[in-house]
């Protein structure tokens, strides 16, 4: 240290260290400014969420890239006022991915521009309100509510984030010249479409299938625009008149899906059986249990974890060790009356350790059993028959086993959308199950963490500070 009168000057060593520190600070600040300028000029985004909420799947990208029509997504709100981390921001971040694929995105506040809603819905049939999203191409429009995109939350098990399949499905809908219809038949105490099949319905819609209910009693015939006819857990038989209409449809190239649950009843579904016998398929009045402990939930032999058979229909799942959760199932038969023009394919099966109990009489039958079977007439009809419908219900998908049920739902939808509609090269787009991430620690681990966080780390920081101070105090 140099001292002249009352003034003290840094010695050469202090000046050296001081100058190095200043230069280092200037360099770091300069680098930070350059990086921010580059990021601001470019469009760099990284999805660091565990569930990839803000990233589009390859299926969506392929679908949107093939579309040649102009598509616009409208957000009926002021995007500048949406706070970060909100539901809307989560959705708008995903919509930016579509923007990168050529889809136009516009945000319009109806309070400031009330004519927007009128232009999008001149007949006022869609019930558009502030906060909705709208997908439009030409004269075709589809409304999407933010809540259905974000998904229904379950505090214990998470939520099904449905934004991608619904947005991509809406784009497919508004750009398609023809939208086929999946009719869910009612009138036999089936699971209600609007009460417990909402998630399945939305995913079918996202794969360009309009979903409607149908009563075979009141209609003269199955509508001409029917692409799929679906029976979900009928509790009673078809009437003779309904059977005539069903047979006329499926024997003339129609496509139908039947999901029969195990019923604690002696009532026979004779007309259903007779219609299915045309396709060499029979339904058993039993309940299947699995005796292989690796193929059922603990302490419940009837909570089946079934396996997919290796065949052309299931080839999209080959090598994935895919298991379908199908509790309380009945078994499905492939009848021995072989027909040259008909192909039967087992889809989901149990192990050979499985048994089934007849509902009436209690007879025990030995496995293996078919839980799902497909039938195809050469160049014509296609039929899928499942011995379970529970895995499709909203109740199951929001239960504690929702993750397990999601595999079955995805399998069902993939098979229905692809094989049933002859779309062998197109995969379904499913929602993302977002689960809460929790760290579970024991009482002893909590004590150790407390000591480390409250004692060890602060003392280590203090020690490092004192060491640096002691080294630099004589500079």
N, C-alpha and C positions, 0 to 999 in steps of 0.2 A: 504494500500500500504506500503510495507516494503522498506526502503531506506538505503543503505549501501554505504557511500562515494558518488561516481558519479553514482552508479547503482541503478535502481529501479526494484523491484521484485513484481510480482502479489501477491495480498493477496489470502487467501484461497477461498474466494467467487468468485473472478475473475477466478481463476484457475479451479474451479468447472464448471462454465458456459463455459469456453473455452474448457475444456476437453469434455464436453457433446456435444458441437457443432462439434468437430473433430470426435467423435465417430459416431454421427448421419450422417455426410457426408460420412464416410467410409462405414457404413451400406447401405446407399442409393446407392452408387457406386457399392458395391458388389452385391446387389439385381439386379441392372440394367445389370451387366455383366452376371449373372446367367440366367436371363430371355432371353437375347440376344443369349446366347449359346444354351438354350433349343429350342428357335424358329428356330435358324439356323439348329439344328439337326433334327427338325421335319418338317412337311408340313402343317403349320397352315395358313389358308387364310380366311378372313372375307370379304364378299361383303357388303359394307356399302352404295353402290349407291342406290338412291331412286327407280330406275327402275330395280334393280337386273341384271345389264348388264353382270356381270361376273359369273352368276349362271345359271346352267342348270335346265330346268323344269323337273318335274317327268316323263313327257312323253318321253323326250329325254333319260333320264337315263334308263327307262324301255326298250326302243328300243335298245340302245347300249348294255345293259347287256345281252340281248337275242341273240346277234350276236356271232356266234362261229368262224367266219373267222378272219384271221389277217387283220387289217386295219391300214394304215399309212397315216398320214396327213403331207404333205411336205409344208414348207414355203420357197419359193424361194428367200431368202434374208438372210443376216447375222443378226440373232436375237440380238446379243450383241450390235449392233450399233443403235438399235431402242430406241429413247428417251421415257422416261416415259410421260404418258398423251397423246401420239400420237394415231392416228387411229389404227395403227398396234399394239401398245401395248395393246389397248383395246381388239383387236381380239385375240392376243396371250394369254392374261389373261383368256379369255373364253376357248380357246383351251386347256389350262392346265386342265380344268375340264374334258375334254374327256380323257386326259392322265391318269387321276385317275380312269377311267373306263376300262382301258386296251388297249386303242388306242395308237399306237406308234406315236410320233411326232418328226419330223426331220427338221432342218433348214439348207439349203444348199445355199450358194452364187453362182449363176451361173457364175459370173465373175471368181471365183476361181476354180470352178468345172463345166465347160461347158458341161460335159458329162451327167449331171443329167437331163437336159431338153431332151436330145436325148433319154435317157433310159425311161423317162416317156412318151414321145410322139415321138416314132421312125418314124411315118409316117408324122409328122409335120402338123397335121390337127387341133390341138387345139390352136395353136398360143400362146404357153406359153412364158411368159416374166418374167423378174426379178420383184419380188413383188407379184406374183400370189401365190395362195395356190392350192394344188393338193391333192385330196383324192384318195387313191389307195388300191385295194384289188384284189389279183390275177392279171388277165389281164384287169380288168375294172378300168377305171380312169375317174375322173371328175374334171374339172378345176373350181376354184372359184376366182373371182377377188376381191381384197380387198375393192374396192369401193362398189360393190354390197352387200358385207357382212356388211359394215358399214352403208349403206343405203343412200338414197337421202335426203339431208337436205333442210328444208324450214325455212328461217330465222325467220318467224313469228310464225310458228306452230310446229317446231321441225323436227324430222326425224323418219323414220321407221327403227329401228335397226334389220336387218334381218339375223345376223350371225348365231344364233342358228338353225332356221328352215332350212337354206341353208346347213349348215355343217351336221346336222343330216340327212337331205334329201340326201346329197351326200353319206353319209355312207350307208344309205339304198339302194341307187342306185348301188353302187359298190359291195355290198354283196348280192344283189338279183339275183336269177337265171333268172327271167323274169321281164321286166319293161313294164307295160301296157302303152298305149298311150291315151291321151285326145286330140281329134281332134277338133279344132275350125273352124267351117265352114265359108267360105268366098264366095263372089259373089252376096250378096244381100244388099250391103252397110252396113255390120255389123261394129261394132267397131273393128278397126284393132288390131290384137293380138300383134304385135311388136311396136305399137305406143301408145296405151292407156290401155293395159292390162298386163303390165310388172310385176306388183307386184303380181297379181293373178297367173300369169304364174309361177313365181318363187316359190310361196308357194305350188302350185300343184306339181311342180318338187321336192320340199322338202319333199313331202309326197309320193314319189316314183311313180310319174306319168310323163312320158315324154310328152311334149306339142308340138303339130305341127298344122300347118294350113292345111285345106283340101278344095278342090273345088269339089263339087258333079257333076259339069258339065264335068270336064275333067277325073274324075276317073270312071272306069267301075262299081264299087260298093264301099261301105264303106269298108276300109281295114280290114283284119281279125284280126289285132292286136289292133283294136279300143276298148278301155274300156269305153270311154265316148265320145259322140258326142255333141258338144256345139254350140248353136246359140246365139250370143250376139247382141241383138238389130237389127234384120233384118228390113230393110226399104222397101223391096219389096218382092213379093211372090216367092215361089219355081216354077220352070218350071215343066211341067208334067213329064219330064224325071227324074228330081231330086227327085220328090215326089215318084216315083217308087223305087228309090234306098233307100230313107229314110224309106219308109214303109217296104221294104224287111229287113232292118236292125233292126228296132225297134219291128217288129212283130215276130222276131226270137230270142228273148231274149236280144235284144240290150238295151242300157241305154243311154238316151238323156236328155239334159238340154236345155230349151228354155227360153230366157229372152226377153220379148217384152216390149218396151217402149210405152208410149202414144204418138201417132203420130198425128200431125196437118194435116191430110190428109184423104180424103174420099176413098182412095184406099184400097180394101179388100185383106186380105191374105187368099184367099179361099183354096189353097192347104195346107197351114199350118193348117187351121181349120179342113179340112177333115182328115188329118193325126192324129190330136189330138182327133178328135171325137171317134176314135177307143178306146181311153183311157178315154172316157166320160168327156173330158175337152173342154171348149170353151173359146175363148178370146173376150172381149168386146172392142168396139171402143169408149172409153170414157176416161175421166180424173177424178180421184177421189180427193175429198177434204174432210177434216175432220172438223167437227163443234165442237168437244170436244177440248176445249182450251189446255188441258193437253196432247193432242196427235198430236200437230203440233207446228212448230216454231212460235214465235210471229209474227203477222201480215202477215202470209203466210199459209192459210188453205191447200195449196197443198203440203207443206213440211211435209209429213206424218211421224209420229213416231208410227209405227205399232207394234202390239203385236203378240207374238208367241202363237199358240194354244197348249193346253195341250194334247199331244198324244205320242205314242211310238217313233216316229221319232224325236220329240223335247225333249225327256226325259233328254238328256244330259244337257239341259238348264233349267230344271225345278227348281223352287225355286230361280232362279237368277234374277227375274224381268227383263228379257232380252227384250230390245226394239230395233227394226230395223228401221233405218232412210231410207225412200224410197220416196223422193220427185218426184212429177210429174209421178205418177203411173197410170196404167190402171188396171181394175179389171178382174179377172179370174173366169169363171163359172165352177161349177160341174154340168154336164148335168143330166137330170132326167132319162135317159135311163140306169137303173141299170143292172149290169151284175154279175152273180155269181162268175165268175173267175177273177173279177177285184175289187180292193180296191182303193177308192179315199180318200185322207186325206188333209183337209185344214191345211196349215202350218202357214201362216201369214194373219192376218185379221185386219180390221178397227173396230171401235165401231159402234153401231147402229145409232149414230148421223151423220155418214158420208153420203155424197151425191156424185153422179157422174154426170157429164155432157157429154152427147153424143157429139162426135166431129161433126157429121152431124145432124142437126136438133135441137141440144141444149136441148134435153129432159133431165129432171132432174130425177134421180133414187135414191131411198132411200136405205141406208145401213142396215145391215153391208155388207162389201164386202170382198171377198178373194183376196189377193194380191200375194199369192203363193199357189200352189196346187201340191200334189204328187199323182202319180198313179202307182200301182203295179199289174202286172199280176201274178197270182198264179204260183210260181216256174219259173218265166220268166222275162219279160221286166220290166224296171223301168223308169219313166219319171218325171221330175220336170219342172214345168212351173211357171215363175215369171212374174209379171206385171211391172217389173222395171229392168234395167240393170245398171243404173248410179252408184249405190253403189259399183260396182266392178272396176270402171275406175280409172286409176292413177290420173286423174284430180280431181276426187272427194276425193280421199284419201290424196291428198296434199293440199286440200282447207282448208278454215277456219273451216269447219265442219268435218275435217278428222277423229277426234276422234269418232264422231257419225257414220260416214260411216264405220269405222273399225269394229263395232259390226256386221253390215250387212255382210261385207266381211267374217268375221270369221264364222258367221252362215252359209253362203253359202258354204264355203269350208268344214266346219265340216260335213254338210249334204251330200255334194257331195262325200267327201273322205270316210266317214263312211257308211252312209246308202246306197248310190248308189253302193258301192263296197262290201257291206255285211260285213263291218268291225265294228261290233257293240261294240267291246271292245277297240277300238283304237281311240285316240283323235288326232286331227290335232295339228300341232305345228305352231304357228303364231309368227310374228315378234313383237318387243316391240316398242310401240310408245313413243319416248323420247321427252318430251316437256320441254321447257325452264321454269325454276322456277323463278318467278318475285315477288318482294315485292312492292306493290303499297301503297304509303303514300300520304296524303294530304299535303297542304302547311303548315297548322298549326302543323301537326305531324312532318314535316321536321324541323320546328323551335324548337320544344320541343326536338327532337333527337339531334339537333346541340348543344343546351344548355347543355344537359346531357353529350354528348360525349366530347365536347370541354371545358366545364366549370366544371360541377359537378364531373365527374369521376376523372379528373386530380387533383382537389382540395381535393377529398377524399383520393386519393393515397398520396398526399403531407401531409395531416393531419395525416394519419396512420404512415408515416415515421417520422414525428416530434414527435409523441407520443412515438414511440418505442425508438427514440434517447434520449428523455428526461428521459425515464425510465432506459436506459442502461448507461447514461453518468457518473453516480456515482458509477458504479460497480467497 
